[in-house]
Amino acid sequence: MDGVDLRPAAYIDGTWHHGDDTTTVTDSATGAPVGSIEMASQQQAVAAVQAAELAFEQWSQTPLSERRSILEKLTAGLRARSGDIATTTAAEVGSVMSFAERVQAGLPVRVLDSTLDVIDEVDREEVIGTSRVLGRPVGVVAAITPWNYPLYQAMGKIAPALAAGCTVVLKPPQLAPLTAYDLVDELEKAGLPPGVLNVVQGSGRALGEVLCDHPSVDMVSFTGSTGAGSTIAATAARTVKKVALELGGKSANVLLDDADLDKAIPSAVRYFLMNNGQTCAALTRLVVPRRLKAEVEERIVAEVGTQVVGDPRDPAATVGPMVSDAQRRSVEGYISRGISGEGRLLVGGLDVPEHLAGGHYVMPTVFGDVDPSAVIAQEEIFGPVLVIHTVDDDDAAVAVANDSPYGLSGGVWSRDRDRAVSVARRLRTGQVAINGASFNAAAPFGGFKQSGYGRELGRHGLHEYLGPQSLQFHE
């Protein structure tokens, strides 16, 4: 395609290989092409697994100091090209530039830093009676990643896997594949041996089954929808693989009756609009005490009114477009349900300003008076939509927050920290932000119920890629 670079399909055993089919990556704000990639075949996926299998023995025996050095060089390399990474994800995903710089480009580096902070645990041994317990790498890992945080999600799997001594086959997202080429480039510069990381671009449906079913793959780490995760788990079960799943979310932000609304309301809007709502951990349900309902609704509407929807490269923009036209239409379908009777529209809706008509835009939308059993309250919308529930007391707030098939994230607001912690401990969810606390890249991330199993990040994420081996000795 004129003016657009065509990128190769598969990185196998240290070499890029071409594919027969191609797909175009488009700009979320304009629909214009920003890249074109070749699609890997199922045979190339098999070859990638074989390369990872052959590389495993040597890599798993590589001294930890050498693995550390490579990850340190990767950290420096990604930090140096963070501007390009932010620009790429702004186009692919629609992330506004301030968010793309801080999160899409910055968070992968923070993940590497947090992995390096705990890398010594790989060689740590524990004595239990007459046994010495070691951590051994699980083997060949298939890492299947989503489009909303393409490089961060890849790094959340690759950094601990490589640190642990595993080899990896990465299947990047088809909608946002371009940062995978930056990753490979920096890993080559860092001196990663051939075959330790392999990449196959293309369809998740076509390549995912190959990776999940191949007998030489020892573990599958997947981030994406709950439906796809269920299919992956079933496929991997045929060869009894280890599986880690980070899936959907419909997380609740609980305002207690003594919450500081001056701080809670701006935070609540930021949390549901994270990455334009395209975030599994976004707090998309707001649980409000009945006596604060009118004030909270008024403040939420006013705060949403300060948001600037526009091209993600515009410094003034705070909300960008959806990743694709299909995603835009999906979100609009949920908004239509809300307007048709599942809620009371407070702000937003289906009308988009004419100057945004060329992109995949959805206006920030808030519904009040939403029953917890409504579809818009139960299903993950994955767009800039917030629903508000009204409750009478703390017990009712906890019940509404837990009334979800998901359990990924959450928030609690109270001027009394102990009270907030007491409520947070009752939530069946993997992480809870107390009074808007920031995300911690060293703490375990993952969920309960249909949000998946396994944990990523920090020491807990590292140990997902290590299996305990007990050496028994005579007394």
C-alpha positions as CSV (number, residue, x, y, z in Angstrom):
1,M,0.0,0.0,0.0
2,D,1.4,3.4,-1.0
3,G,3.0,5.3,1.9
4,V,2.5,2.5,4.4
5,D,5.3,0.1,5.4
6,L,4.5,-3.6,5.0
7,R,5.8,-5.5,8.1
8,P,6.7,-9.2,8.1
9,A,4.5,-11.9,9.5
10,A,6.6,-14.0,11.9
11,Y,9.8,-13.7,14.0
12,I,11.1,-17.2,14.3
13,D,14.5,-18.3,15.8
14,G,15.9,-14.8,15.4
15,T,14.7,-14.1,11.8
16,W,11.7,-12.4,10.3
17,H,9.6,-14.4,7.8
18,H,7.1,-13.2,5.3
19,G,3.4,-14.3,5.1
20,D,1.0,-14.7,2.2
21,D,-1.9,-12.6,3.6
22,T,-1.9,-9.0,4.8
23,T,-4.0,-6.8,7.0
24,T,-4.1,-3.0,7.3
25,V,-3.8,-1.2,10.7
26,T,-5.9,2.0,10.7
27,D,-5.9,5.2,12.6
28,S,-8.7,5.2,15.2
29,A,-9.3,8.9,14.7
30,T,-9.4,9.1,10.9
31,G,-9.7,5.6,9.5
32,A,-6.5,6.2,7.4
33,P,-4.0,3.4,7.1
34,V,-1.0,3.7,9.5
35,G,0.6,0.3,8.8
36,S,0.2,-3.0,7.1
37,I,1.3,-6.4,8.4
38,E,1.7,-9.8,6.9
39,M,-0.3,-12.6,8.6
40,A,1.5,-15.7,9.9
41,S,0.3,-19.1,8.9
42,Q,-0.5,-21.9,11.3
43,Q,2.6,-23.7,10.0
44,Q,4.7,-20.6,11.0
45,A,3.0,-20.8,14.5
46,V,4.2,-24.4,14.8
47,A,7.7,-23.4,13.7
48,A,7.7,-20.7,16.3
49,V,6.8,-23.2,19.0
50,Q,9.5,-25.5,17.8
51,A,12.1,-22.7,17.9
52,A,11.1,-21.8,21.5
53,E,11.3,-25.5,22.5
54,L,14.8,-25.8,21.0
55,A,16.0,-22.6,22.7
56,F,14.5,-23.6,26.1
57,E,17.3,-25.8,27.5
58,Q,20.1,-23.3,26.9
59,W,18.1,-20.3,28.0
60,S,16.8,-22.0,31.2
61,Q,20.4,-22.7,32.1
62,T,21.6,-19.2,31.3
63,P,23.0,-17.5,34.5
64,L,20.5,-15.2,36.1
65,S,23.0,-12.4,35.8
66,E,22.9,-12.6,32.0
67,R,19.1,-12.7,31.9
68,R,19.1,-9.6,34.2
69,S,21.5,-7.8,31.9
70,I,19.4,-8.4,28.8
71,L,16.2,-7.1,30.6
72,E,18.1,-4.1,31.8
73,K,19.2,-3.3,28.2
74,L,15.6,-3.8,27.1
75,T,14.4,-1.4,29.7
76,A,16.8,1.3,28.5
77,G,15.9,0.7,24.9
78,L,12.2,0.9,25.4
79,R,12.6,4.0,27.5
80,A,14.6,5.7,24.8
81,R,11.9,5.1,22.1
82,S,9.0,5.9,24.3
83,G,7.9,8.8,22.1
84,D,7.6,6.6,19.1
85,I,5.7,3.9,21.1
86,A,3.2,6.6,22.4
87,T,2.6,7.9,18.9
88,T,2.0,4.5,17.6
89,T,-0.5,3.5,20.2
90,A,-2.3,6.9,19.9
91,A,-3.0,6.0,16.3
92,E,-3.7,2.2,16.8
93,V,-5.8,2.3,19.9
94,G,-7.0,5.9,20.2
95,S,-5.2,6.7,23.5
96,V,-4.8,10.4,24.0
97,M,-1.1,11.4,23.9
98,S,-0.8,12.2,27.6
99,F,-2.2,8.8,28.5
100,A,-0.1,7.1,25.7
101,E,3.1,8.6,27.0
102,R,2.4,7.8,30.7
103,V,0.8,4.4,30.3
104,Q,1.2,2.9,26.9
105,A,4.9,3.7,26.7
106,G,5.7,4.3,30.4
107,L,4.0,1.3,32.0
108,P,6.0,-1.4,30.1
109,V,9.2,0.1,31.5
110,R,7.7,0.2,35.0
111,V,6.8,-3.5,34.6
112,L,10.4,-4.3,33.6
113,D,11.7,-2.3,36.5
114,S,9.4,-4.2,39.0
115,T,10.5,-7.5,37.5
116,L,14.2,-6.6,37.9
117,D,13.5,-5.7,41.5
118,V,12.4,-9.2,42.3
119,I,14.5,-11.2,39.8
120,D,16.7,-12.7,42.5
121,E,13.7,-14.8,43.6
122,V,14.3,-17.0,40.6
123,D,17.4,-18.6,42.2
124,R,16.1,-18.4,45.8
125,E,15.8,-21.8,47.6
126,E,13.6,-22.7,50.5
127,V,14.4,-25.5,53.0
128,I,11.4,-27.4,54.3
129,G,12.5,-30.2,56.7
130,T,14.7,-32.6,54.6
131,S,13.7,-30.9,51.3
132,R,15.2,-28.1,49.4
133,V,12.6,-26.4,47.2
134,L,13.7,-24.7,44.0
135,G,11.8,-22.6,41.4
136,R,12.1,-24.1,37.9
137,P,10.9,-22.4,34.7
138,V,7.6,-23.9,33.4
139,G,8.9,-24.1,29.8
140,V,7.6,-22.8,26.5
141,V,5.0,-20.0,27.1
142,A,2.4,-18.9,24.5
143,A,1.6,-15.2,25.3
144,I,-1.6,-14.0,23.7
145,T,-2.2,-10.3,24.2
146,P,-5.1,-7.8,23.7
147,W,-5.3,-4.5,21.6
148,N,-6.1,-2.0,24.4
149,Y,-2.6,-2.0,26.0
150,P,-0.5,-3.8,23.4
151,L,3.0,-3.3,24.7
152,Y,2.2,-3.3,28.4
153,Q,0.2,-6.5,28.2
154,A,3.0,-8.1,26.2
155,M,5.6,-7.0,28.8
156,G,3.5,-8.2,31.7
157,K,4.0,-11.7,30.3
158,I,7.4,-11.6,28.6
159,A,9.4,-9.9,31.3
160,P,8.7,-12.4,34.1
161,A,8.8,-15.3,31.6
162,L,12.3,-14.4,30.4
163,A,13.5,-13.7,33.9
164,A,12.3,-17.1,35.0
165,G,14.1,-18.9,32.2
166,C,11.1,-19.6,30.0
167,T,11.0,-19.1,26.2
168,V,8.0,-17.4,24.6
169,V,5.8,-17.3,21.5
170,L,4.0,-14.0,21.4
171,K,0.8,-13.5,19.5
172,P,0.2,-9.7,19.4
173,P,-3.3,-8.2,18.8
174,Q,-4.4,-7.9,15.2
175,L,-5.8,-4.4,15.7
176,A,-2.7,-3.1,17.4
177,P,0.3,-5.1,16.3
178,L,2.9,-2.5,15.5
179,T,4.7,-2.1,18.9
180,A,5.7,-5.8,18.7
181,Y,8.3,-4.8,16.1
182,D,9.8,-2.2,18.5
183,L,10.0,-4.9,21.1
184,V,11.8,-7.3,18.9
185,D,14.2,-4.6,17.7
186,E,15.1,-3.7,21.3
187,L,15.5,-7.4,22.3
188,E,17.9,-8.0,19.5
189,K,19.9,-5.0,20.5
190,A,19.9,-6.3,24.1
191,G,21.4,-9.6,22.9
192,L,18.6,-12.0,23.4
193,P,19.5,-15.4,21.9
194,P,17.6,-16.6,18.8
195,G,14.5,-18.6,19.6
196,V,14.0,-17.3,23.1
197,L,11.3,-14.9,21.9
198,N,9.3,-15.6,18.8
199,V,6.4,-13.6,17.3
200,V,3.5,-14.6,15.1
201,Q,1.2,-11.8,13.8
202,G,-2.4,-12.5,12.7
203,S,-5.7,-13.8,13.7
204,G,-6.2,-14.9,17.3
205,R,-8.8,-17.5,16.2
206,A,-6.5,-19.1,13.6
207,L,-3.2,-18.9,15.5
208,G,-4.5,-19.2,19.1
209,E,-5.8,-22.7,18.7
210,V,-2.4,-23.9,17.3
211,L,-0.6,-22.3,20.3
212,C,-3.0,-23.6,22.9
213,D,-3.2,-27.1,21.5
214,H,0.5,-27.7,20.6
215,P,2.0,-30.3,23.0
216,S,5.3,-28.5,23.2
217,V,3.7,-25.4,24.8
218,D,3.8,-25.7,28.5
219,M,1.8,-22.6,29.5
220,V,-0.7,-20.2,28.0
221,S,-1.0,-16.7,29.3
222,F,-3.9,-14.8,27.8
223,T,-5.5,-11.4,28.4
224,G,-8.8,-10.7,26.7
225,S,-12.5,-11.4,26.7
226,T,-14.0,-13.9,29.1
227,G,-15.5,-15.8,26.1
228,A,-12.1,-16.2,24.4
229,G,-10.5,-17.1,27.7
230,S,-13.0,-19.9,28.2
231,T,-12.2,-21.3,24.8
232,I,-8.5,-21.1,25.4
233,A,-8.7,-22.8,28.7
234,A,-10.8,-25.7,27.2
235,T,-8.3,-26.1,24.3
236,A,-5.3,-26.0,26.6
237,A,-6.9,-28.6,28.8
238,R,-6.6,-31.2,26.1
239,T,-2.8,-31.3,26.7
240,V,-3.0,-30.3,30.4
241,K,-1.2,-27.0,30.1
242,K,-0.9,-24.4,32.8
243,V,-3.1,-21.5,32.0
244,A,-3.2,-17.9,33.3
245,L,-6.2,-15.8,32.3
246,E,-6.7,-12.0,32.8
247,L,-10.2,-11.5,31.5
248,G,-13.1,-9.0,31.6
249,G,-14.3,-6.6,34.3
250,K,-17.3,-4.6,35.4
251,S,-15.8,-3.0,38.4
252,A,-17.6,-1.0,41.1
253,N,-16.5,2.3,42.6
254,V,-18.1,2.6,46.0
255,L,-18.7,6.0,47.5
256,L,-19.5,5.8,51.2
257,D,-21.6,8.5,52.8
258,D,-18.6,10.3,54.2
259,A,-16.6,10.3,50.9
260,D,-14.7,13.5,50.0
261,L,-16.7,14.3,46.8
262,D,-14.3,17.1,45.8
263,K,-11.7,14.3,45.2
264,A,-13.9,11.4,44.5
265,I,-15.9,12.8,41.6
266,P,-13.0,13.8,39.3
267,S,-11.3,10.5,40.1
268,A,-14.5,8.6,39.3
269,V,-14.7,10.2,35.9
270,R,-11.0,9.5,35.2
271,Y,-11.4,5.9,36.2
272,F,-14.3,5.1,33.9
273,L,-12.8,7.1,31.0
274,M,-9.3,5.4,31.3
275,N,-8.1,4.8,27.7
276,N,-11.5,6.0,26.5
277,G,-13.2,3.3,28.6
278,Q,-11.2,0.6,26.8
279,T,-9.8,-0.9,30.0
280,C,-10.7,-4.1,31.7
281,A,-10.1,-2.6,35.1
282,A,-12.0,0.6,34.5
283,L,-14.5,1.5,37.3
284,T,-17.6,1.6,35.2
285,R,-20.2,1.2,38.0
286,L,-20.6,4.0,40.6
287,V,-22.3,3.0,43.8
288,V,-23.8,6.0,45.6
289,P,-25.6,6.5,49.0
290,R,-29.2,7.6,48.4
291,R,-28.8,10.8,50.3
292,L,-25.9,11.9,48.0
293,K,-27.6,10.8,44.8
294,A,-28.6,14.3,43.5
295,E,-25.4,15.9,44.4
296,V,-23.3,13.1,42.9
297,E,-25.2,13.1,39.7
298,E,-24.9,16.9,39.3
299,R,-21.2,16.8,40.0
300,I,-20.6,13.8,37.6
301,V,-22.4,15.6,34.8
302,A,-20.4,18.7,35.4
303,E,-17.1,16.8,35.4
304,V,-17.9,14.9,32.3
305,G,-18.7,18.2,30.7
306,T,-15.1,19.3,31.2
307,Q,-13.8,16.5,29.1
308,V,-12.6,17.2,25.5
309,V,-13.3,14.5,23.0
310,G,-11.0,14.7,20.0
311,D,-8.0,13.5,18.0
312,P,-5.7,11.7,20.5
313,R,-2.8,13.7,19.1
314,D,-4.5,17.0,20.0
315,P,-2.9,18.1,23.4
316,A,-6.3,19.4,24.5
317,A,-8.0,16.1,24.0
318,T,-8.8,14.0,27.2
319,V,-11.0,11.4,25.5
320,G,-10.1,9.7,22.1
321,P,-11.9,7.3,19.8
322,M,-12.7,3.6,20.0
323,V,-10.1,1.3,18.5
324,S,-12.3,0.3,15.5
325,D,-15.7,0.9,13.9
326,A,-16.8,-2.5,15.2
327,Q,-16.0,-1.5,18.8
328,R,-17.8,1.9,18.3
329,R,-20.9,0.1,17.1
330,S,-20.8,-2.4,20.0
331,V,-20.6,0.5,22.5
332,E,-23.4,2.3,20.8
333,G,-25.6,-0.8,21.1
334,Y,-25.3,-0.7,24.9
335,I,-26.0,3.0,25.0
336,S,-29.2,2.3,22.9
337,R,-30.2,-0.3,25.6
338,G,-29.7,2.3,28.3
339,I,-31.7,5.0,26.5
340,S,-34.5,2.4,25.7
341,G,-35.3,1.8,29.4
342,E,-32.3,0.4,31.3
343,G,-31.3,3.7,32.7
344,R,-31.9,7.5,32.9
345,L,-29.5,9.3,30.5
346,L,-27.7,12.0,32.4
347,V,-25.1,13.0,29.8
348,G,-23.8,11.8,26.5
349,G,-25.7,9.4,24.3
350,L,-25.5,8.6,20.6
351,D,-25.1,12.0,19.0
352,V,-21.5,12.8,18.0
353,P,-20.4,16.3,16.9
354,E,-20.0,16.6,13.1
355,H,-16.3,17.4,13.4
356,L,-15.7,13.9,14.9
357,A,-17.7,12.0,12.3
358,G,-14.6,10.7,10.5
359,G,-13.3,8.6,13.5
360,H,-14.6,5.9,15.8
361,Y,-15.9,8.3,18.5
362,V,-18.4,7.7,21.3
363,M,-19.2,10.5,23.7
364,P,-18.7,10.0,27.4
365,T,-22.1,8.7,28.6
366,V,-23.6,8.3,32.1
367,F,-26.8,6.6,33.1
368,G,-28.5,7.0,36.5
369,D,-31.2,4.9,38.2
370,V,-29.7,1.7,36.8
371,D,-30.9,-1.6,38.3
372,P,-27.9,-3.8,39.2
373,S,-29.4,-6.6,37.1
374,A,-29.6,-4.5,33.9
375,V,-27.6,-5.6,30.9
376,I,-25.6,-2.3,30.9
377,A,-24.8,-3.0,34.6
378,Q,-23.8,-6.7,34.1
379,E,-21.9,-6.8,30.8
380,E,-18.5,-5.3,30.0
381,I,-19.2,-2.4,27.6
382,F,-15.5,-1.5,26.9
383,G,-16.3,2.1,26.1
384,P,-16.8,5.4,27.9
385,V,-20.0,4.5,29.7
386,L,-20.7,4.8,33.4
387,V,-23.8,3.4,35.3
388,I,-24.9,4.7,38.7
389,H,-26.5,2.6,41.4
390,T,-28.2,4.0,44.5
391,V,-28.0,2.2,47.8
392,D,-29.1,2.8,51.4
393,D,-26.1,1.6,53.4
394,D,-22.7,0.0,53.4
395,D,-24.1,-3.6,53.3
396,A,-26.2,-2.8,50.3
397,A,-23.2,-1.1,48.6
398,V,-21.1,-4.3,49.1
399,A,-24.0,-6.4,47.8
400,V,-24.3,-4.3,44.6
401,A,-20.6,-4.2,44.0
402,N,-20.4,-8.0,44.3
403,D,-23.4,-8.5,42.1
404,S,-21.4,-9.2,39.0
405,P,-20.0,-12.2,37.1
406,Y,-16.6,-10.4,37.2
407,G,-14.2,-9.5,40.0
408,L,-11.2,-7.7,38.6
409,S,-11.0,-4.2,40.2
410,G,-12.8,-1.8,42.4
411,G,-12.6,1.4,44.4
412,V,-13.8,2.6,47.8
413,W,-14.1,6.2,49.1
414,S,-14.4,7.3,52.7
415,R,-12.7,9.9,54.9
416,D,-12.3,7.1,57.4
417,R,-9.5,4.9,56.0
418,D,-10.3,2.0,58.3
419,R,-13.9,2.1,57.2
420,A,-12.8,2.1,53.5
421,V,-10.5,-0.8,54.1
422,S,-13.2,-2.7,56.0
423,V,-15.6,-2.4,53.0
424,A,-12.8,-3.1,50.5
425,R,-12.0,-6.4,52.2
426,R,-15.6,-7.5,51.6
427,L,-15.3,-7.0,47.8
428,R,-14.7,-10.1,45.7
429,T,-12.2,-8.5,43.4
430,G,-8.5,-8.7,42.7
431,Q,-7.6,-5.1,43.5
432,V,-9.2,-2.2,45.2
433,A,-8.1,1.5,45.0
434,I,-8.7,3.2,48.4
435,N,-9.6,6.9,47.9
436,G,-8.3,6.9,44.3
437,A,-4.8,5.4,45.0
438,S,-2.6,4.9,42.0
439,F,-1.9,1.7,40.2
440,N,1.0,-0.2,41.5
441,A,3.0,-2.1,38.9
442,A,4.7,-4.3,41.6
443,A,1.5,-5.5,43.2
444,P,-0.3,-8.6,41.9
445,F,-2.9,-7.9,39.2
446,G,-5.7,-10.4,38.3
447,G,-9.2,-11.3,39.3
448,F,-11.8,-13.5,40.8
449,K,-14.8,-15.3,39.2
450,Q,-15.1,-14.7,35.4
451,S,-12.3,-12.2,35.5
452,G,-9.9,-15.1,35.3
453,Y,-7.2,-16.7,37.4
454,G,-3.5,-16.3,37.9
455,R,-1.7,-13.0,38.7
456,E,0.6,-10.7,36.8
457,L,3.2,-8.2,37.9
458,G,5.9,-8.1,40.6
459,R,6.9,-11.2,42.5
460,H,3.5,-12.8,42.2
461,G,3.7,-12.5,38.4
462,L,7.2,-13.9,38.4
463,H,6.2,-17.0,40.3
464,E,3.5,-17.8,37.7
465,Y,6.4,-18.8,35.4
466,L,8.2,-20.9,38.0
467,G,7.1,-24.4,39.2
468,P,8.4,-25.6,42.5
469,Q,10.8,-28.6,42.5
470,S,11.5,-30.4,45.7
471,L,14.9,-32.1,46.2
472,Q,14.7,-34.6,49.0
473,F,17.8,-35.4,51.2
474,H,18.6,-37.9,54.0
475,E,18.6,-36.3,57.4
